[in-house]
């Protein structure tokens, strides 16, 4: 029903092989700036070649078209919490603070007090993995979230082809309540807006439960409110209570980096957060041959539609009928 990690990697390998695109790929490059030259009608890109250890080589590229495909999840984000730098573990003298991108598995955390911050799919699944490895797991859930099963999500995606979003959302909320019961008594509150509406409007995905809810109900995972501050290895929460932890895993998402390196001028395509200013489906095209792929908060489906639209548009310019 869902493509596995191994299957997706295999697909990418076959794609590269089929279209013979390896010679065109420049790995280990960090884009420093990209700007449009009105005199030459070209985009100029400055990049750092990071292949040589201890040495950075600057490279320059230019092209008539520039496609921004750096993604919605380019830079890991950790919130600036008061006292975070003071975090230390009473057992080791130094506490571990990591982002979800650095998390491998729960084996090293067995028997430790671990706080997972963030209630998206990464946070929920990491909390489950930690609990399965006998970690004393706590999970910060600050905002309301929809909790659905994989089967519910699959059914919803099928129904969206034939039924208005509002009707599908109503059914999803009913099924969630039927399967999981009232989760508010465990600290998980339901948003006012429906799961598929929130995905379309804000890019906020529902939680696809893989077993975390069962662990929460059994008490193996403790749900906590937002963090107020940190003092040493003690974390103080918004409800006034405090707990001690050995490690903190931040599953707090990502920020876009385009506002750092893309020089757009006054009539910009992307806002300061790296998201298109134009609403879907007119978001993918900017001025002077500038395009973006995968920034519509529509997942792989949206990225595929963007890619096709951009390819068709560039082809119409290069090969006018």
N, C-alpha and C positions, 0 to 999 in steps of 0.2 A: 504493500500500500504506500510506503514511503521509501524514497531512495536512501540507501545506506551511505555512510561516509566512503567506504571502499568502492561502491558502485559509482559515486559521483567523481571520485578521483580517476577511476578507470575511464569514465566518459570524457573527462578533460584530456587525458592522455590520448585517447582515440581521436578527439577533435584536433589536437595539435598535429598528430600524425597525418590525418586525412587531408588537412588543408596546408600541410607543410609550412607552418608559420614559425617554426623555431628560429630560422635565420633573422626574423624581424623582431624578435623579443630581446630586450635589453634588461637583463636581471641585475639586481643589486645597484639600482640607481635611485637616488633621492632627488626629486624635483625641487629646486630652490626657487625658481620663479618662471612665470609664463606671461608674456605680454604681447599685445598686438601692435605692429608697426604699420601705421597708416600710409607711410611713404612707399612701402614695398607690398602692402596688403598681405603680409605674412605674420604668422604667430611664431615667436621666438621663445625657446625653452632652454633654460639653464639647469643642468643636472649635475649631481656629484656622483662619480663612479666610486663605489665602495668596495670593489673587488680586491684592491690591494691593501693588506693589513697595515694600519698605521699611516696610510697615505691616501689622501683624497684628491682625485683628479677631476677637474671641471670639464664638462662636455656641453656642447651647444647643438641644438636641433632647431629646425625651422620647417614650417609647413603652411599650406594654404588653409588647412582645417585643423582644429584642435578639439579632441573629444575628451572631456573630463570623465574618467571612469574609475576614480579613486575610491568610490563606494561610500556608503553611509556609516561604515564602522571602521574608519581608518586609524583613529587615534584613541587608545584606551583612556577612559575618563575615571579619575578618582576624585570624589568631592573633597573640598577643603573643610575638614571638620576640626573644630577647636580642640587642640590638644593631641591631634593625631601623631605628631612628631614625638610625643612623649611616651607613646605606647611601648610597654616593655612587659615581658613575661616573668612572673615570679619564679618560674621553674628554671629558666635558662638565662635570665638577665636581659635578653633581647627578644622582643616580640616580633612575629612574622606578619607583615602586611603585604598582600599580593593582590593583583587584579585577576579576574577570572581567566584572562588570556594566559596567565602563568600557571594555572592550576593543571596538574596532570591526573592525579587520582587521590583517593582518600587514605591510602595505605600509611603514609607517614604521620597521619593525624589520629590514629587509633588511641583512645583514652584521653585525648586532649580536649580542652574547651575551645571550640571554634565558632566564630561569629561570621555568618554569611550576610552581607549587606546587599539587598536588591532582590526583588520578587519576580523578575522576568523568568524566562525559561532557563537561562544559564544559572541563575541563583537557585531556582527550585531543584534543578537536576544536580547541581553541586552539593546542595544540602542533603539530598537523597543519597548521593554517593558517600558523603562523609558519615552519615548515619549507618549506612551499610558496612562501613569499615570501623564501627564502634567508636566514632568520635562523639563527644558530647556536643551536639549541634544546636545552635540557635540561629534563627532566620529573621532578619529585619524586613517586615512588610509594612511600609509606610503608606502607600497609596492603594486604593481599591483595585482589584484585579478580577478578571473573569477566569475561571478554571474550567477547562473542557478536556475531554478525553480525545485521543487521536481519532477514534471512530466518529465522535461528534463533529470534529473539524472537517473530516472527509465528507460527512453527510452535508454539512453546511456549504462546503465548496461546490458540491454537486447541485444542491438546491438553489444556489445563487444564480445559476444559469436560467432558472425558470421562475423563481419567486423573488419578490422585492426584498431588499436587505432587511427592512423592518420586520417582515414576517419570519425570515430566517433567524434573526436575532431573538425574537420572542420564543421561538422553538428551542434555540440553544440554551437560553436562560432557564427554561422549564426543565430541559433534560439535565442540565447541570445540577439544579436543585434536587431533582429526582435521584440522581446517582450519588451526589456528594452530601446532600442534606444542607442544613444551615451552617455554613462555614464561619459566620460572623462570631459565633461563640468561641472559635479558635483563633480569632484575630485576623481573619481574612474577610474583607468586606467587598461587596459587589458594586461596580460602578453603575451610575444611572443610565449611561448609554450602552447600547448593545456591543457585543464583541466584534462583529464584522464591520459595524459602523465605525468603531474606534480605530480599527485597522486601516480603513479607507481614509478616514478624516485626519488621523494623527500619526499613523504608522505604528500604533501600539498594538502588539500582538497579544492574543489571549495566552494564558499559561496552558500548555498542553501537558497534562498530568501524567507522569510516568511511575507514580507510586508515592510521591511526596505527601499527598494529602493523608494517606493511610498512616504514614509515620507521624504526621502532626497530630492526628486524632489519637494515636496510641501514646503520645507523649515523648516519643523518641526524638522529635524535633520540636523545639520551643519557639513559638512565634513572639517577636518583640516589636515594639513601635519604633519610630525614628530615633536616631541618635542625637542627643543634646550636646554632649562633649565627651572627651576622653581624658583620663588622668592616670598616667602610668598604664597598668594593665587593667584598670577599671574603666568600664564604659557606662556612662550615665545616659539614660534614655528619657524621652519626652514625657513619660508618665512619672518621672521622678525616681524610678527604681534604677539600680545599678548592678552589674554583674562583672566578674573577672574572666578574662579570656587569654588563651595562649597564642591564638592566631586570628587574623581577620582576613576574609576573602571579599574583596569588593567586586560585586557583579553589577556595576553601575553604568554599563553601557560605554558609548563611544562619542567622540566629537569628530566633526569633519575638519580636514586640514586645508581645504581649498582657500579659505579666507587669508591664509598665510602666504601662499605662493602664487595664486591666480590674480593678476592685475587686470581688472575688468573695466575700470573707468566709471563714469557716472551712470551710464545706462547698463547696469550689471545684470547678468542672468541669474546669479545666485545671491542669496542673502548672507549676512554675516555668519550664520550657522552652517553655511554650505548647502542649503536646500534651495531648489529653484523658486524664484519669486512667482512665476506663472503657475497656475494650478493645472493639475492633470486634466486632459491629455496634451496640453500645449506647452509643457514644461521643458521639453528636451532640446529646443532650438533657441540659440541666442543670436547675437549680432556678429557679423564679420567672420562667419565660418566657425563659430563656437557652439559646441554641443555638450550635452551631458547624458550619461547612461547610468541607470541604477540609482538615481537620487529621488525617485518619485515615491518612495516608501511603499512600493507595491511588490517587493520581493523579486524572485526570479522571473515571475511573469511580467512584471513591469520592466525589468532590465531587458528581457527579450524583445518586448514591444519597442522600447527605446532604440535598441540596436538596429532593428529592422527599419524603423522610421528614419534614422540617421543615414543608414546605408542607402536607402532609396533616395533621400534628399541629395546626398553628395553625388550619387550616380546621375541624378537629373541635371545637376550643374555641370558635371564633367562630360556627360553624353546627352546633350539636349536633343529632343526629338524634332 
